[in-house]
Amino acid sequence: MQCPVCTTQALVMSERQGIEIDYCPQCRGVWLDRGELDKIIERSAGAAAPAPVQAAA
Ligand SMILES: [Zn+2]
């Protein structure tokens, strides 16, 4: 797939933890499928959840 911005640059496919990412090395644009974006949001929401803090005795 060609970069929609550069039009001449082919996107590079990369996979991170089961999520497929297409990025353009020229303009550094990143493209995701809709399902991939949802996966990233789910995972980042889980990772950003505050961990229970235990008060020191
Ligand atoms: Zn580009």
N, CA, C, O and the ligand as a Tripos MOL2 file, in Angstrom:
@<TRIPOS>MOLECULE
protein
  229   227    58     0     0
PROTEIN
NO_CHARGES

@<TRIPOS>ATOM
      1 N           0.8460   -1.2040    0.0000 N.3       1 MET1
      2 CA          0.0000    0.0000    0.0000 C.3       1 MET1
      3 C           0.8790    1.2500    0.0000 C.2       1 MET1
      4 O           1.8710    1.3290    0.7250 O.2       1 MET1
      5 N           0.5020    2.2110   -0.8140 N.am      2 GLN2
      6 CA          1.2580    3.4600   -0.8920 C.3       2 GLN2
      7 C           0.7850    4.4270    0.1870 C.2       2 GLN2
      8 O          -0.3670    4.3860    0.6190 O.2       2 GLN2
      9 N           1.6910    5.2890    0.6080 N.am      3 CYS3
     10 CA          1.3260    6.3110    1.5830 C.3       3 CYS3
     11 C           0.3410    7.2870    0.9340 C.2       3 CYS3
     12 O           0.6160    7.8210   -0.1410 O.2       3 CYS3
     13 N          -0.8110    7.5230    1.5880 N.am      4 PRO4
     14 CA         -1.8060    8.4540    1.0250 C.3       4 PRO4
     15 C          -1.2900    9.8920    0.9740 C.2       4 PRO4
     16 O          -1.8130   10.7050    0.2120 O.2       4 PRO4
     17 N          -0.2820   10.2130    1.7670 N.am      5 VAL5
     18 CA          0.2420   11.5730    1.8090 C.3       5 VAL5
     19 C           1.3540   11.7440    0.7790 C.2       5 VAL5
     20 O           1.3170   12.6610   -0.0420 O.2       5 VAL5
     21 N           2.3320   10.8600    0.8320 N.am      6 CYS6
     22 CA          3.4900   10.9800   -0.0730 C.3       6 CYS6
     23 C           3.1580   10.4510   -1.4670 C.2       6 CYS6
     24 O           3.7300   10.9040   -2.4580 O.2       6 CYS6
     25 N           2.2580    9.5160   -1.5380 N.am      7 THR7
     26 CA          1.7770    8.8700   -2.7680 C.3       7 THR7
     27 C           2.8310    8.0480   -3.5030 C.2       7 THR7
     28 O           2.4790    7.1620   -4.2810 O.2       7 THR7
     29 N           4.0960    8.3180   -3.2790 N.am      8 THR8
     30 CA          5.1200    7.5310   -3.9670 C.3       8 THR8
     31 C           5.8240    6.5770   -3.0100 C.2       8 THR8
     32 O           6.5270    5.6540   -3.4210 O.2       8 THR8
     33 N           5.6130    6.8270   -1.7240 N.am      9 GLN9
     34 CA          6.3060    6.0230   -0.7230 C.3       9 GLN9
     35 C           5.4290    4.8500   -0.2910 C.2       9 GLN9
     36 O           4.2630    5.0370    0.0550 O.2       9 GLN9
     37 N           5.9900    3.6420   -0.3120 N.am     10 ALA10
     38 CA          5.2370    2.4820    0.1420 C.3      10 ALA10
     39 C           5.2540    2.4300    1.6610 C.2      10 ALA10
     40 O           6.2740    2.7030    2.2940 O.2      10 ALA10
     41 N           4.1130    2.0760    2.2370 N.am     11 LEU11
     42 CA          4.0340    1.9510    3.6870 C.3      11 LEU11
     43 C           4.7600    0.6920    4.1270 C.2      11 LEU11
     44 O           4.7820   -0.3140    3.4180 O.2      11 LEU11
     45 N           5.3460    0.7670    5.2980 N.am     12 VAL12
     46 CA          6.0250   -0.3830    5.8750 C.3      12 VAL12
     47 C           5.1190   -0.9910    6.9290 C.2      12 VAL12
     48 O           4.6290   -0.2970    7.8200 O.2      12 VAL12
     49 N           4.9010   -2.2950    6.8190 N.am     13 MET13
     50 CA          4.0440   -2.9610    7.7850 C.3      13 MET13
     51 C           4.8560   -3.4190    8.9730 C.2      13 MET13
     52 O           5.9510   -3.9630    8.8320 O.2      13 MET13
     53 N           4.2980   -3.1890   10.1410 N.am     14 SER14
     54 CA          4.9580   -3.6030   11.3680 C.3      14 SER14
     55 C           3.9060   -4.1830   12.2900 C.2      14 SER14
     56 O           2.7730   -3.7040   12.3240 O.2      14 SER14
     57 N           4.2740   -5.2150   13.0410 N.am     15 GLU15
     58 CA          3.3100   -5.8050   13.9540 C.3      15 GLU15
     59 C           3.8280   -5.7080   15.3740 C.2      15 GLU15
     60 O           4.9540   -6.1050   15.6760 O.2      15 GLU15
     61 N           2.9890   -5.1740   16.2320 N.am     16 ARG16
     62 CA          3.3520   -5.0550   17.6440 C.3      16 ARG16
     63 C           2.2750   -5.7220   18.4730 C.2      16 ARG16
     64 O           1.1340   -5.2620   18.5070 O.2      16 ARG16
     65 N           2.6280   -6.7890   19.1300 N.am     17 GLN17
     66 CA          1.7000   -7.4920   20.0240 C.3      17 GLN17
     67 C           0.3760   -7.7890   19.3470 C.2      17 GLN17
     68 O          -0.6930   -7.5600   19.9120 O.2      17 GLN17
     69 N           0.4610   -8.2960   18.1370 N.am     18 GLY18
     70 CA         -0.7470   -8.7080   17.4290 C.3      18 GLY18
     71 C          -1.4810   -7.5740   16.7380 C.2      18 GLY18
     72 O          -2.5140   -7.7920   16.1050 O.2      18 GLY18
     73 N          -0.9450   -6.3530   16.8580 N.am     19 ILE19
     74 CA         -1.5770   -5.2090   16.2080 C.3      19 ILE19
     75 C          -0.7490   -4.8130   14.9990 C.2      19 ILE19
     76 O           0.4450   -4.5330   15.1030 O.2      19 ILE19
     77 N          -1.4090   -4.7950   13.8510 N.am     20 GLU20
     78 CA         -0.7060   -4.4900   12.6150 C.3      20 GLU20
     79 C          -0.6900   -2.9830   12.3850 C.2      20 GLU20
     80 O          -1.7280   -2.3210   12.4000 O.2      20 GLU20
     81 N           0.4980   -2.4670   12.1740 N.am     21 ILE21
     82 CA          0.6560   -1.0240   11.9870 C.3      21 ILE21
     83 C           1.3030   -0.7780   10.6320 C.2      21 ILE21
     84 O           2.2980   -1.4180   10.2930 O.2      21 ILE21
     85 N           0.7490    0.1390    9.8610 N.am     22 ASP22
     86 CA          1.3760    0.5670    8.6150 C.3      22 ASP22
     87 C           1.9490    1.9600    8.8450 C.2      22 ASP22
     88 O           1.2320    2.8800    9.2380 O.2      22 ASP22
     89 N           3.2420    2.1050    8.5950 N.am     23 TYR23
     90 CA          3.7930    3.4460    8.7690 C.3      23 TYR23
     91 C           4.6060    3.8440    7.5580 C.2      23 TYR23
     92 O           5.1010    3.0110    6.7980 O.2      23 TYR23
     93 N           4.7230    5.1560    7.4090 N.am     24 CYS24
     94 CA          5.4640    5.6910    6.2770 C.3      24 CYS24
     95 C           6.8050    6.2200    6.7920 C.2      24 CYS24
     96 O           6.8240    7.1290    7.6220 O.2      24 CYS24
     97 N           7.9170    5.6750    6.3200 N.am     25 PRO25
     98 CA          9.2240    6.1310    6.7970 C.3      25 PRO25
     99 C           9.5650    7.5290    6.2910 C.2      25 PRO25
    100 O          10.4960    8.1590    6.7940 O.2      25 PRO25
    101 N           8.8310    8.0120    5.3150 N.am     26 GLN26
    102 CA          9.1440    9.3190    4.7460 C.3      26 GLN26
    103 C           8.5160   10.4490    5.5490 C.2      26 GLN26
    104 O           9.2110   11.3710    5.9760 O.2      26 GLN26
    105 N           7.1860   10.3820    5.7590 N.am     27 CYS27
    106 CA          6.5090   11.4560    6.4940 C.3      27 CYS27
    107 C           6.1910   11.0320    7.9290 C.2      27 CYS27
    108 O           5.6430   11.8070    8.7130 O.2      27 CYS27
    109 N           6.5440    9.7880    8.2550 N.am     28 ARG28
    110 CA          6.3110    9.2410    9.6030 C.3      28 ARG28
    111 C           4.8420    9.1620    9.9460 C.2      28 ARG28
    112 O           4.4780    9.1420   11.1220 O.2      28 ARG28
    113 N           4.0060    9.1160    8.9530 N.am     29 GLY29
    114 CA          2.5830    8.9170    9.1980 C.3      29 GLY29
    115 C           2.3400    7.4630    9.5680 C.2      29 GLY29
    116 O           3.0620    6.5660    9.1350 O.2      29 GLY29
    117 N           1.3170    7.2490   10.3710 N.am     30 VAL30
    118 CA          0.9640    5.9010   10.7890 C.3      30 VAL30
    119 C          -0.4930    5.6510   10.4470 C.2      30 VAL30
    120 O          -1.3570    6.4870   10.7110 O.2      30 VAL30
    121 N          -0.7530    4.5130    9.8660 N.am     31 TRP31
    122 CA         -2.1250    4.1430    9.5090 C.3      31 TRP31
    123 C          -2.5030    2.8530   10.2020 C.2      31 TRP31
    124 O          -1.7080    1.9200   10.3250 O.2      31 TRP31
    125 N          -3.7530    2.8360   10.6520 N.am     32 LEU32
    126 CA         -4.2750    1.6630   11.3400 C.3      32 LEU32
    127 C          -5.6290    1.3140   10.7640 C.2      32 LEU32
    128 O          -6.3600    2.1800   10.2840 O.2      32 LEU32
    129 N          -5.9560    0.0250   10.8190 N.am     33 ASP33
    130 CA         -7.3230   -0.3510   10.5160 C.3      33 ASP33
    131 C          -8.1500   -0.0280   11.7520 C.2      33 ASP33
    132 O          -7.6190    0.1370   12.8510 O.2      33 ASP33
    133 N          -9.4580    0.0590   11.5490 N.am     34 ARG34
    134 CA        -10.3230    0.4400   12.6610 C.3      34 ARG34
    135 C         -10.2050   -0.5430   13.8290 C.2      34 ARG34
    136 O         -10.1090   -0.1300   14.9840 O.2      34 ARG34
    137 N         -10.2120   -1.8050   13.5330 N.am     35 GLY35
    138 CA        -10.1210   -2.8120   14.5880 C.3      35 GLY35
    139 C          -8.8040   -2.7200   15.3430 C.2      35 GLY35
    140 O          -8.7470   -2.9720   16.5470 O.2      35 GLY35
    141 N          -7.7580   -2.3600   14.6330 N.am     36 GLU36
    142 CA         -6.4470   -2.2380   15.2570 C.3      36 GLU36
    143 C          -6.4230   -1.0620   16.2310 C.2      36 GLU36
    144 O          -5.8300   -1.1360   17.3070 O.2      36 GLU36
    145 N          -7.0750    0.0110   15.8320 N.am     37 LEU37
    146 CA         -7.1450    1.1830   16.7100 C.3      37 LEU37
    147 C          -7.8920    0.8240   18.0000 C.2      37 LEU37
    148 O          -7.4800    1.2060   19.0950 O.2      37 LEU37
    149 N          -9.0000    0.0810   17.8520 N.am     38 ASP38
    150 CA         -9.7550   -0.3190   19.0320 C.3      38 ASP38
    151 C          -8.8950   -1.1600   19.9670 C.2      38 ASP38
    152 O          -8.9560   -1.0070   21.1870 O.2      38 ASP38
    153 N          -8.0940   -2.0500   19.3870 N.am     39 LYS39
    154 CA         -7.2300   -2.9010   20.2150 C.3      39 LYS39
    155 C          -6.2390   -2.0490   20.9950 C.2      39 LYS39
    156 O          -6.0020   -2.2870   22.1790 O.2      39 LYS39
    157 N          -5.6660   -1.0620   20.3290 N.am     40 ILE40
    158 CA         -4.6800   -0.2050   20.9890 C.3      40 ILE40
    159 C          -5.3340    0.5760   22.1190 C.2      40 ILE40
    160 O          -4.7520    0.7180   23.1940 O.2      40 ILE40
    161 N          -6.5440    1.0840   21.8810 N.am     41 ILE41
    162 CA         -7.2400    1.8530   22.9130 C.3      41 ILE41
    163 C          -7.5330    0.9600   24.1180 C.2      41 ILE41
    164 O          -7.3400    1.3620   25.2650 O.2      41 ILE41
    165 N          -8.0010   -0.2530   23.8400 N.am     42 GLU42
    166 CA         -8.2910   -1.1820   24.9350 C.3      42 GLU42
    167 C          -7.0430   -1.4460   25.7560 C.2      42 GLU42
    168 O          -7.0730   -1.3980   26.9860 O.2      42 GLU42
    169 N          -5.9600   -1.7210   25.0780 N.am     43 ARG43
    170 CA         -4.7290   -2.0730   25.7820 C.3      43 ARG43
    171 C          -4.1520   -0.8930   26.5370 C.2      43 ARG43
    172 O          -3.6530   -1.0450   27.6520 O.2      43 ARG43
    173 N          -4.2210    0.2840   25.9330 N.am     44 SER44
    174 CA         -3.6470    1.4380   26.6200 C.3      44 SER44
    175 C          -4.5130    1.8140   27.8150 C.2      44 SER44
    176 O          -4.0030    2.2850   28.8310 O.2      44 SER44
    177 N          -5.8310    1.6050   27.6930 N.am     45 ALA45
    178 CA         -6.7170    1.8960   28.8180 C.3      45 ALA45
    179 C          -6.4080    0.9460   29.9610 C.2      45 ALA45
    180 O          -6.4040    1.3520   31.1230 O.2      45 ALA45
    181 N          -6.1480   -0.3200   29.6400 N.am     46 GLY46
    182 CA         -5.8090   -1.2860   30.6730 C.3      46 GLY46
    183 C          -4.4750   -0.9600   31.3040 C.2      46 GLY46
    184 O          -4.3120   -1.0880   32.5170 O.2      46 GLY46
    185 N          -3.5160   -0.5380   30.4930 N.am     47 ALA47
    186 CA         -2.1810   -0.2550   31.0030 C.3      47 ALA47
    187 C          -2.1780    1.0230   31.8310 C.2      47 ALA47
    188 O          -1.3800    1.1660   32.7580 O.2      47 ALA47
    189 N          -3.0780    1.9590   31.4940 N.am     48 ALA48
    190 CA         -3.0780    3.2450   32.1720 C.3      48 ALA48
    191 C          -3.8920    3.2050   33.4590 C.2      48 ALA48
    192 O          -3.8570    4.1470   34.2500 O.2      48 ALA48
    193 N          -4.6290    2.1040   33.6680 N.am     49 ALA49
    194 CA         -5.4220    2.0070   34.8900 C.3      49 ALA49
    195 C          -4.4990    2.0980   36.0980 C.2      49 ALA49
    196 O          -3.4630    1.4360   36.1610 O.2      49 ALA49
    197 N          -4.8880    2.9170   37.0370 N.am     50 PRO50
    198 CA         -4.0180    3.1100   38.2020 C.3      50 PRO50
    199 C          -3.8760    1.8220   38.9990 C.2      50 PRO50
    200 O          -4.8630    1.1770   39.3540 O.2      50 PRO50
    201 N          -2.6630    1.4730   39.2640 N.am     51 ALA51
    202 CA         -2.4140    0.2790   40.0630 C.3      51 ALA51
    203 C          -2.7380    0.5980   41.5170 C.2      51 ALA51
    204 O          -2.4980    1.7070   41.9950 O.2      51 ALA51
    205 N          -3.2830   -0.3850   42.2040 N.am     52 PRO52
    206 CA         -3.5960   -0.1490   43.6250 C.3      52 PRO52
    207 C          -2.3210    0.1590   44.4150 C.2      52 PRO52
    208 O          -1.3280   -0.5670   44.3660 O.2      52 PRO52
    209 N          -2.4020    1.2420   45.1250 N.am     53 VAL53
    210 CA         -1.2280    1.6420   45.9030 C.3      53 VAL53
    211 C          -1.3980    1.1640   47.3340 C.2      53 VAL53
    212 O          -2.4170    1.4290   47.9700 O.2      53 VAL53
    213 N          -0.4190    0.4750   47.8230 N.am     54 GLN54
    214 CA         -0.4810   -0.0040   49.1970 C.3      54 GLN54
    215 C           0.2600    0.9710   50.0960 C.2      54 GLN54
    216 O           1.4310    1.2820   49.8810 O.2      54 GLN54
    217 N          -0.4350    1.4290   51.0810 N.am     55 ALA55
    218 CA          0.1900    2.3640   52.0120 C.3      55 ALA55
    219 C           1.2170    1.6290   52.8640 C.2      55 ALA55
    220 O           0.9950    0.5120   53.3320 O.2      55 ALA55
    221 N           2.3150    2.2830   53.0410 N.am     56 ALA56
    222 CA          3.3490    1.6770   53.8820 C.3      56 ALA56
    223 C           2.9070    1.7150   55.3330 C.2      56 ALA56
    224 O           2.3810    2.7250   55.8010 O.2      56 ALA56
    225 N           3.1120    0.6500   56.0240 N.am     57 ALA57
    226 CA          2.6870    0.5640   57.4260 C.3      57 ALA57
    227 C           3.5760    1.4360   58.3300 C.2      57 ALA57
    228 O           3.3650    1.4850   59.5420 O.2      57 ALA57
    229 ZN          4.1400    9.3790    3.7740 Zn       58 ZN58
@<TRIPOS>BOND
     1     1     2 1
     2     2     3 1
     3     3     4 2
     4     3     5 am
     5     5     6 1
     6     6     7 1
     7     7     8 2
     8     7     9 am
     9     9    10 1
    10    10    11 1
    11    11    12 2
    12    11    13 am
    13    13    14 1
    14    14    15 1
    15    15    16 2
    16    15    17 am
    17    17    18 1
    18    18    19 1
    19    19    20 2
    20    19    21 am
    21    21    22 1
    22    22    23 1
    23    23    24 2
    24    23    25 am
    25    25    26 1
    26    26    27 1
    27    27    28 2
    28    27    29 am
    29    29    30 1
    30    30    31 1
    31    31    32 2
    32    31    33 am
    33    33    34 1
    34    34    35 1
    35    35    36 2
    36    35    37 am
    37    37    38 1
    38    38    39 1
    39    39    40 2
    40    39    41 am
    41    41    42 1
    42    42    43 1
    43    43    44 2
    44    43    45 am
    45    45    46 1
    46    46    47 1
    47    47    48 2
    48    47    49 am
    49    49    50 1
    50    50    51 1
    51    51    52 2
    52    51    53 am
    53    53    54 1
    54    54    55 1
    55    55    56 2
    56    55    57 am
    57    57    58 1
    58    58    59 1
    59    59    60 2
    60    59    61 am
    61    61    62 1
    62    62    63 1
    63    63    64 2
    64    63    65 am
    65    65    66 1
    66    66    67 1
    67    67    68 2
    68    67    69 am
    69    69    70 1
    70    70    71 1
    71    71    72 2
    72    71    73 am
    73    73    74 1
    74    74    75 1
    75    75    76 2
    76    75    77 am
    77    77    78 1
    78    78    79 1
    79    79    80 2
    80    79    81 am
    81    81    82 1
    82    82    83 1
    83    83    84 2
    84    83    85 am
    85    85    86 1
    86    86    87 1
    87    87    88 2
    88    87    89 am
    89    89    90 1
    90    90    91 1
    91    91    92 2
    92    91    93 am
    93    93    94 1
    94    94    95 1
    95    95    96 2
    96    95    97 am
    97    97    98 1
    98    98    99 1
    99    99   100 2
   100    99   101 am
   101   101   102 1
   102   102   103 1
   103   103   104 2
   104   103   105 am
   105   105   106 1
   106   106   107 1
   107   107   108 2
   108   107   109 am
   109   109   110 1
   110   110   111 1
   111   111   112 2
   112   111   113 am
   113   113   114 1
   114   114   115 1
   115   115   116 2
   116   115   117 am
   117   117   118 1
   118   118   119 1
   119   119   120 2
   120   119   121 am
   121   121   122 1
   122   122   123 1
   123   123   124 2
   124   123   125 am
   125   125   126 1
   126   126   127 1
   127   127   128 2
   128   127   129 am
   129   129   130 1
   130   130   131 1
   131   131   132 2
   132   131   133 am
   133   133   134 1
   134   134   135 1
   135   135   136 2
   136   135   137 am
   137   137   138 1
   138   138   139 1
   139   139   140 2
   140   139   141 am
   141   141   142 1
   142   142   143 1
   143   143   144 2
   144   143   145 am
   145   145   146 1
   146   146   147 1
   147   147   148 2
   148   147   149 am
   149   149   150 1
   150   150   151 1
   151   151   152 2
   152   151   153 am
   153   153   154 1
   154   154   155 1
   155   155   156 2
   156   155   157 am
   157   157   158 1
   158   158   159 1
   159   159   160 2
   160   159   161 am
   161   161   162 1
   162   162   163 1
   163   163   164 2
   164   163   165 am
   165   165   166 1
   166   166   167 1
   167   167   168 2
   168   167   169 am
   169   169   170 1
   170   170   171 1
   171   171   172 2
   172   171   173 am
   173   173   174 1
   174   174   175 1
   175   175   176 2
   176   175   177 am
   177   177   178 1
   178   178   179 1
   179   179   180 2
   180   179   181 am
   181   181   182 1
   182   182   183 1
   183   183   184 2
   184   183   185 am
   185   185   186 1
   186   186   187 1
   187   187   188 2
   188   187   189 am
   189   189   190 1
   190   190   191 1
   191   191   192 2
   192   191   193 am
   193   193   194 1
   194   194   195 1
   195   195   196 2
   196   195   197 am
   197   197   198 1
   198   198   199 1
   199   199   200 2
   200   199   201 am
   201   201   202 1
   202   202   203 1
   203   203   204 2
   204   203   205 am
   205   205   206 1
   206   206   207 1
   207   207   208 2
   208   207   209 am
   209   209   210 1
   210   210   211 1
   211   211   212 2
   212   211   213 am
   213   213   214 1
   214   214   215 1
   215   215   216 2
   216   215   217 am
   217   217   218 1
   218   218   219 1
   219   219   220 2
   220   219   221 am
   221   221   222 1
   222   222   223 1
   223   223   224 2
   224   223   225 am
   225   225   226 1
   226   226   227 1
   227   227   228 2
@<TRIPOS>SUBSTRUCTURE
     1 MET1         2 RESIDUE 1 A MET
     2 GLN2         6 RESIDUE 1 A GLN
     3 CYS3        10 RESIDUE 1 A CYS
     4 PRO4        14 RESIDUE 1 A PRO
     5 VAL5        18 RESIDUE 1 A VAL
     6 CYS6        22 RESIDUE 1 A CYS
     7 THR7        26 RESIDUE 1 A THR
     8 THR8        30 RESIDUE 1 A THR
     9 GLN9        34 RESIDUE 1 A GLN
    10 ALA10       38 RESIDUE 1 A ALA
    11 LEU11       42 RESIDUE 1 A LEU
    12 VAL12       46 RESIDUE 1 A VAL
    13 MET13       50 RESIDUE 1 A MET
    14 SER14       54 RESIDUE 1 A SER
    15 GLU15       58 RESIDUE 1 A GLU
    16 ARG16       62 RESIDUE 1 A ARG
    17 GLN17       66 RESIDUE 1 A GLN
    18 GLY18       70 RESIDUE 1 A GLY
    19 ILE19       74 RESIDUE 1 A ILE
    20 GLU20       78 RESIDUE 1 A GLU
    21 ILE21       82 RESIDUE 1 A ILE
    22 ASP22       86 RESIDUE 1 A ASP
    23 TYR23       90 RESIDUE 1 A TYR
    24 CYS24       94 RESIDUE 1 A CYS
    25 PRO25       98 RESIDUE 1 A PRO
    26 GLN26      102 RESIDUE 1 A GLN
    27 CYS27      106 RESIDUE 1 A CYS
    28 ARG28      110 RESIDUE 1 A ARG
    29 GLY29      114 RESIDUE 1 A GLY
    30 VAL30      118 RESIDUE 1 A VAL
    31 TRP31      122 RESIDUE 1 A TRP
    32 LEU32      126 RESIDUE 1 A LEU
    33 ASP33      130 RESIDUE 1 A ASP
    34 ARG34      134 RESIDUE 1 A ARG
    35 GLY35      138 RESIDUE 1 A GLY
    36 GLU36      142 RESIDUE 1 A GLU
    37 LEU37      146 RESIDUE 1 A LEU
    38 ASP38      150 RESIDUE 1 A ASP
    39 LYS39      154 RESIDUE 1 A LYS
    40 ILE40      158 RESIDUE 1 A ILE
    41 ILE41      162 RESIDUE 1 A ILE
    42 GLU42      166 RESIDUE 1 A GLU
    43 ARG43      170 RESIDUE 1 A ARG
    44 SER44      174 RESIDUE 1 A SER
    45 ALA45      178 RESIDUE 1 A ALA
    46 GLY46      182 RESIDUE 1 A GLY
    47 ALA47      186 RESIDUE 1 A ALA
    48 ALA48      190 RESIDUE 1 A ALA
    49 ALA49      194 RESIDUE 1 A ALA
    50 PRO50      198 RESIDUE 1 A PRO
    51 ALA51      202 RESIDUE 1 A ALA
    52 PRO52      206 RESIDUE 1 A PRO
    53 VAL53      210 RESIDUE 1 A VAL
    54 GLN54      214 RESIDUE 1 A GLN
    55 ALA55      218 RESIDUE 1 A ALA
    56 ALA56      222 RESIDUE 1 A ALA
    57 ALA57      226 RESIDUE 1 A ALA
    58 ZN58       229 GROUP 0 **** ****
